[in-house]
Amino acid sequence: MVRIFIWRSLFEFLSFLKWLGYRGRVTSYFAFGANLDPSVLLRRCIEPLDSSPFWLENHRLLFNHRIPYRGAAAGSIEFFPGMKLPGVIYRLHQIDLWRLDCMESRLIMLRYQRLSFDHPQFGKVHYYKTRRSFPGLLPTENYINKICAGYRHVFGDHFPYEVELRKIPAIKDPINDPYPYLLFSNYNWGGPIGTWLCRHYDRLCLPVFLFLIFRPAFFDKKPKP
């Protein structure tokens, strides 16, 4: 629970810095999941300076980042020779990249890691990859819809990759997972008693985390659509 409040406090502090006018240097971020959807960025008060369609060579999209719904996952990417992953490169101020670090639960929560690749035009381009890969999970229907909305915005209608994405089975009505692996990557700590404590502590923290992650920061000011 302490980690959750530290994580949220850091997010509030960064949003306060942005409200004060701090922006930092311009950097680049590669989006391939829900952040392709402009409405998601608007809700998160992220203000891209510009955007460019981009295909990341030798990578593919996987739904293996466990989220707190039973059997459900968010997107991550992995190296896979010969494949291309469509997305968009956003140019952002550093403050928005740091705020994304919080929103993607990279800082403090340690659920994602931020990696980068070099681009001849945009320099170092950052992206997020899961720290905790779980096989056998499915995306939610809402998550797929957000990605497809992003594809239509970036690549136009009838984008072939969207057609393939729609073929993936999706969870229509997700329910909370009683064992969400929120603060722990596994529950095998200290024998049966430790496992029981970890699981139930995670369940106790989950409603707090879900409330805070979907709540805008106090100083957030949504950019104009």
C-alpha positions as a LaTeX table, in Angstrom:
\begin{tabular}{lrrr}
\hline
Residue & $x$ (\AA) & $y$ (\AA) & $z$ (\AA) \\
\hline
Met1 & 0.00 & 0.00 & 0.00 \\
Val2 & 2.90 & 2.34 & 0.77 \\
Arg3 & 4.29 & 1.77 & $-2.73$ \\
Ile4 & 0.96 & 2.73 & $-4.25$ \\
Phe5 & 0.81 & 6.02 & $-2.37$ \\
Ile6 & 4.46 & 6.84 & $-3.19$ \\
Trp7 & 3.76 & 6.09 & $-6.86$ \\
Arg8 & 0.69 & 8.31 & $-6.86$ \\
Ser9 & 2.47 & 11.09 & $-4.98$ \\
Leu10 & 5.22 & 11.10 & $-7.60$ \\
Phe11 & 2.61 & 11.38 & $-10.35$ \\
Glu12 & 0.94 & 14.29 & $-8.57$ \\
Phe13 & 4.33 & 16.00 & $-8.12$ \\
Leu14 & 5.19 & 15.66 & $-11.83$ \\
Ser15 & 1.76 & 17.00 & $-12.82$ \\
Phe16 & 2.33 & 19.92 & $-10.46$ \\
Leu17 & 5.67 & 20.65 & $-12.17$ \\
Lys18 & 3.89 & 20.65 & $-15.51$ \\
Trp19 & 1.21 & 22.97 & $-14.17$ \\
Leu20 & 4.00 & 25.34 & $-13.04$ \\
Gly21 & 5.29 & 25.41 & $-16.62$ \\
Tyr22 & 8.18 & 22.94 & $-16.57$ \\
Arg23 & 8.51 & 20.99 & $-19.82$ \\
Gly24 & 12.10 & 19.76 & $-20.21$ \\
Arg25 & 13.78 & 18.71 & $-23.41$ \\
Val26 & 11.91 & 17.18 & $-26.34$ \\
Thr27 & 12.08 & 13.40 & $-26.56$ \\
Ser28 & 10.42 & 10.59 & $-28.55$ \\
Tyr29 & 8.05 & 7.79 & $-27.58$ \\
Phe30 & 6.81 & 4.82 & $-29.64$ \\
Ala31 & 3.18 & 3.88 & $-28.93$ \\
Phe32 & 1.78 & 0.54 & $-30.09$ \\
Gly33 & $-1.15$ & $-0.09$ & $-27.73$ \\
Ala34 & $-3.96$ & 1.99 & $-26.26$ \\
Asn35 & $-1.85$ & 5.16 & $-26.44$ \\
Leu36 & $-2.35$ & 5.08 & $-30.21$ \\
Asp37 & $-5.86$ & 6.33 & $-29.51$ \\
Pro38 & $-5.91$ & 10.16 & $-29.28$ \\
Ser39 & $-8.77$ & 10.01 & $-26.75$ \\
Val40 & $-6.54$ & 8.03 & $-24.38$ \\
Leu41 & $-3.79$ & 10.64 & $-24.57$ \\
Leu42 & $-6.38$ & 13.38 & $-24.06$ \\
Arg43 & $-7.71$ & 11.66 & $-20.93$ \\
Arg44 & $-4.17$ & 11.29 & $-19.64$ \\
Cys45 & $-3.40$ & 14.97 & $-20.37$ \\
Ile46 & $-0.48$ & 14.02 & $-22.61$ \\
Glu47 & 0.30 & 16.65 & $-25.25$ \\
Pro48 & 2.30 & 15.32 & $-28.22$ \\
Leu49 & 4.11 & 17.97 & $-30.21$ \\
Asp50 & 3.73 & 15.89 & $-33.37$ \\
Ser51 & 3.34 & 12.26 & $-34.45$ \\
Ser52 & 4.62 & 10.03 & $-37.25$ \\
Pro53 & 3.49 & 6.53 & $-38.29$ \\
Phe54 & 6.24 & 3.99 & $-37.81$ \\
Trp55 & 6.79 & 0.25 & $-38.26$ \\
Leu56 & 9.18 & $-1.29$ & $-35.74$ \\
Glu57 & 11.22 & $-3.97$ & $-37.47$ \\
Asn58 & 11.62 & $-7.46$ & $-35.98$ \\
His59 & 9.07 & $-7.01$ & $-33.20$ \\
Arg60 & 5.52 & $-8.18$ & $-32.57$ \\
Leu61 & 2.65 & $-7.31$ & $-30.26$ \\
Leu62 & 1.82 & $-9.70$ & $-27.42$ \\
Phe63 & $-0.91$ & $-9.61$ & $-24.80$ \\
Asn64 & 1.14 & $-10.91$ & $-21.90$ \\
His65 & 1.19 & $-8.05$ & $-19.40$ \\
Arg66 & $-1.18$ & $-9.15$ & $-16.68$ \\
Ile67 & $-3.78$ & $-6.62$ & $-15.55$ \\
Pro68 & $-6.09$ & $-6.91$ & $-12.52$ \\
Tyr69 & $-8.91$ & $-8.65$ & $-14.43$ \\
Arg70 & $-9.30$ & $-12.41$ & $-14.59$ \\
Gly71 & $-7.43$ & $-13.85$ & $-17.58$ \\
Ala72 & $-6.83$ & $-10.41$ & $-19.09$ \\
Ala73 & $-3.70$ & $-8.66$ & $-20.33$ \\
Ala74 & $-2.47$ & $-5.39$ & $-21.76$ \\
Gly75 & $-0.03$ & $-5.19$ & $-24.62$ \\
Ser76 & 3.72 & $-5.57$ & $-24.67$ \\
Ile77 & 6.21 & $-6.28$ & $-27.42$ \\
Glu78 & 8.97 & $-8.77$ & $-27.97$ \\
Phe79 & 11.75 & $-9.29$ & $-30.47$ \\
Phe80 & 10.65 & $-11.55$ & $-33.33$ \\
Pro81 & 12.75 & $-11.70$ & $-36.52$ \\
Gly82 & 10.95 & $-10.92$ & $-39.74$ \\
Met83 & 7.87 & $-9.27$ & $-38.25$ \\
Lys84 & 6.90 & $-5.60$ & $-38.20$ \\
Leu85 & 4.87 & $-3.83$ & $-35.53$ \\
Pro86 & 2.82 & $-0.76$ & $-36.57$ \\
Gly87 & 2.62 & 2.19 & $-34.24$ \\
Val88 & 3.33 & 5.88 & $-33.99$ \\
Ile89 & 6.28 & 7.92 & $-32.78$ \\
Tyr90 & 5.21 & 10.86 & $-30.65$ \\
Arg91 & 7.44 & 13.81 & $-29.93$ \\
Leu92 & 6.89 & 14.78 & $-26.29$ \\
His93 & 8.32 & 17.03 & $-23.66$ \\
Gln94 & 10.31 & 15.19 & $-21.00$ \\
Ile95 & 7.72 & 15.97 & $-18.33$ \\
Asp96 & 5.06 & 14.04 & $-20.25$ \\
Leu97 & 7.39 & 11.07 & $-20.68$ \\
Trp98 & 7.98 & 11.02 & $-16.92$ \\
Arg99 & 4.24 & 11.22 & $-16.35$ \\
Leu100 & 3.80 & 8.29 & $-18.75$ \\
Asp101 & 6.34 & 6.39 & $-16.65$ \\
Cys102 & 3.87 & 6.72 & $-13.78$ \\
Met103 & 0.78 & 5.94 & $-15.83$ \\
Glu104 & 2.41 & 2.81 & $-17.24$ \\
Ser105 & 3.42 & 1.79 & $-13.70$ \\
Arg106 & 7.11 & 1.82 & $-14.53$ \\
Leu107 & 8.24 & 3.96 & $-11.61$ \\
Ile108 & 7.82 & 2.58 & $-8.08$ \\
Met109 & 5.31 & $-0.11$ & $-9.15$ \\
Leu110 & 7.89 & $-1.72$ & $-11.51$ \\
Arg111 & 5.29 & $-3.37$ & $-13.75$ \\
Tyr112 & 6.72 & $-2.09$ & $-17.05$ \\
Gln113 & 10.26 & $-1.21$ & $-18.09$ \\
Arg114 & 11.19 & 1.60 & $-20.46$ \\
Leu115 & 13.55 & 0.64 & $-23.29$ \\
Ser116 & 14.64 & 2.51 & $-26.40$ \\
Phe117 & 15.87 & 2.17 & $-29.96$ \\
Asp118 & 17.73 & 4.60 & $-32.21$ \\
His119 & 15.98 & 6.32 & $-35.09$ \\
Pro120 & 17.84 & 8.37 & $-37.75$ \\
Gln121 & 15.34 & 11.24 & $-37.54$ \\
Phe122 & 13.99 & 11.12 & $-33.98$ \\
Gly123 & 17.10 & 9.96 & $-32.13$ \\
Lys124 & 16.48 & 7.77 & $-29.08$ \\
Val125 & 12.88 & 6.54 & $-29.13$ \\
His126 & 11.44 & 5.15 & $-25.90$ \\
Tyr127 & 8.87 & 2.38 & $-25.52$ \\
Tyr128 & 7.45 & 0.21 & $-22.74$ \\
Lys129 & 7.82 & $-3.53$ & $-22.30$ \\
Thr130 & 6.41 & $-5.68$ & $-19.53$ \\
Arg131 & 8.62 & $-6.86$ & $-16.68$ \\
Arg132 & 6.20 & $-9.70$ & $-15.93$ \\
Ser133 & 5.30 & $-11.90$ & $-18.87$ \\
Phe134 & 2.34 & $-14.24$ & $-18.32$ \\
Pro135 & 1.33 & $-16.65$ & $-21.13$ \\
Gly136 & $-2.23$ & $-17.64$ & $-21.95$ \\
Leu137 & $-3.90$ & $-14.27$ & $-21.36$ \\
Leu138 & $-6.32$ & $-12.36$ & $-23.60$ \\
Pro139 & $-6.93$ & $-8.65$ & $-24.23$ \\
Thr140 & $-10.22$ & $-7.08$ & $-23.23$ \\
Glu141 & $-12.60$ & $-6.01$ & $-25.98$ \\
Asn142 & $-12.32$ & $-2.41$ & $-24.80$ \\
Tyr143 & $-8.53$ & $-2.55$ & $-25.08$ \\
Ile144 & $-8.72$ & $-3.91$ & $-28.63$ \\
Asn145 & $-11.16$ & $-1.14$ & $-29.55$ \\
Lys146 & $-8.72$ & 1.51 & $-28.32$ \\
Ile147 & $-5.85$ & 0.06 & $-30.36$ \\
Cys148 & $-8.04$ & $-0.15$ & $-33.46$ \\
Ala149 & $-9.23$ & 3.42 & $-32.97$ \\
Gly150 & $-5.57$ & 4.41 & $-32.93$ \\
Tyr151 & $-4.88$ & 2.44 & $-36.11$ \\
Arg152 & $-7.74$ & 4.20 & $-37.90$ \\
His153 & $-6.47$ & 7.58 & $-36.72$ \\
Val154 & $-2.89$ & 6.90 & $-37.81$ \\
Phe155 & $-3.24$ & 4.59 & $-40.83$ \\
Gly156 & $-6.81$ & 5.22 & $-42.00$ \\
Asp157 & $-9.73$ & 2.85 & $-42.49$ \\
His158 & $-9.37$ & $-0.75$ & $-43.68$ \\
Phe159 & $-5.91$ & $-1.11$ & $-42.17$ \\
Pro160 & $-4.94$ & $-4.81$ & $-42.62$ \\
Tyr161 & $-3.35$ & $-5.08$ & $-39.18$ \\
Glu162 & $-6.64$ & $-4.02$ & $-37.59$ \\
Val163 & $-8.42$ & $-6.88$ & $-39.38$ \\
Glu164 & $-5.91$ & $-9.36$ & $-37.95$ \\
Leu165 & $-6.19$ & $-7.84$ & $-34.49$ \\
Arg166 & $-9.97$ & $-8.23$ & $-34.53$ \\
Lys167 & $-9.54$ & $-11.99$ & $-35.02$ \\
Ile168 & $-7.92$ & $-12.35$ & $-31.59$ \\
Pro169 & $-10.40$ & $-13.61$ & $-28.95$ \\
Ala170 & $-11.14$ & $-10.86$ & $-26.45$ \\
Ile171 & $-12.78$ & $-10.64$ & $-23.04$ \\
Lys172 & $-16.04$ & $-8.71$ & $-23.35$ \\
Asp173 & $-16.98$ & $-8.27$ & $-19.68$ \\
Pro174 & $-13.85$ & $-8.43$ & $-17.51$ \\
Ile175 & $-14.16$ & $-9.14$ & $-13.81$ \\
Asn176 & $-11.66$ & $-8.39$ & $-11.07$ \\
Asp177 & $-9.07$ & $-11.08$ & $-10.55$ \\
Pro178 & $-8.98$ & $-12.35$ & $-6.94$ \\
Tyr179 & $-5.22$ & $-12.82$ & $-7.35$ \\
Pro180 & $-4.14$ & $-9.81$ & $-9.44$ \\
Tyr181 & $-0.32$ & $-10.00$ & $-9.08$ \\
Leu182 & $-0.35$ & $-6.27$ & $-8.50$ \\
Leu183 & 2.54 & $-5.74$ & $-6.08$ \\
Phe184 & 4.06 & $-9.20$ & $-6.43$ \\
Ser185 & 5.32 & $-11.00$ & $-9.54$ \\
Asn186 & 4.60 & $-14.28$ & $-7.74$ \\
Tyr187 & 3.05 & $-15.30$ & $-4.43$ \\
Asn188 & 5.52 & $-18.02$ & $-3.47$ \\
Trp189 & 6.97 & $-16.30$ & $-0.43$ \\
Gly190 & 7.48 & $-17.90$ & 2.97 \\
Gly191 & 5.50 & $-21.07$ & 2.43 \\
Pro192 & 1.71 & $-21.41$ & 2.58 \\
Ile193 & 1.29 & $-18.62$ & 5.15 \\
Gly194 & 3.43 & $-16.20$ & 3.13 \\
Thr195 & 1.54 & $-17.07$ & $-0.05$ \\
Trp196 & $-1.80$ & $-16.46$ & 1.69 \\
Leu197 & $-0.61$ & $-13.11$ & 3.06 \\
Cys198 & 0.74 & $-11.93$ & $-0.32$ \\
Arg199 & $-2.46$ & $-12.84$ & $-2.15$ \\
His200 & $-4.76$ & $-11.18$ & 0.34 \\
Tyr201 & $-2.58$ & $-8.09$ & 0.65 \\
Asp202 & $-2.74$ & $-7.73$ & $-3.14$ \\
Arg203 & $-6.51$ & $-8.06$ & $-3.03$ \\
Leu204 & $-6.67$ & $-5.38$ & $-0.34$ \\
Cys205 & $-4.54$ & $-2.96$ & $-2.40$ \\
Leu206 & $-6.30$ & $-3.53$ & $-5.73$ \\
Pro207 & $-9.35$ & $-1.21$ & $-5.24$ \\
Val208 & $-7.04$ & 1.61 & $-4.13$ \\
Phe209 & $-4.80$ & 1.15 & $-7.16$ \\
Leu210 & $-7.71$ & 1.02 & $-9.62$ \\
Phe211 & $-9.24$ & 4.15 & $-8.11$ \\
Leu212 & $-5.99$ & 6.10 & $-8.33$ \\
Ile213 & $-4.79$ & 4.98 & $-11.76$ \\
Phe214 & $-8.00$ & 6.14 & $-13.46$ \\
Arg215 & $-8.20$ & 9.40 & $-11.52$ \\
Pro216 & $-6.60$ & 12.50 & $-13.09$ \\
Ala217 & $-4.00$ & 14.38 & $-11.11$ \\
Phe218 & $-5.19$ & 17.36 & $-9.11$ \\
Phe219 & $-3.27$ & 19.83 & $-11.32$ \\
Asp220 & $-4.02$ & 18.13 & $-14.64$ \\
Lys221 & $-5.45$ & 20.37 & $-17.32$ \\
Lys222 & $-6.71$ & 18.53 & $-20.35$ \\
Pro223 & $-5.31$ & 19.78 & $-23.67$ \\
Lys224 & $-7.79$ & 20.83 & $-26.32$ \\
Pro225 & $-8.84$ & 17.93 & $-28.64$ \\
\hline
\end{tabular}
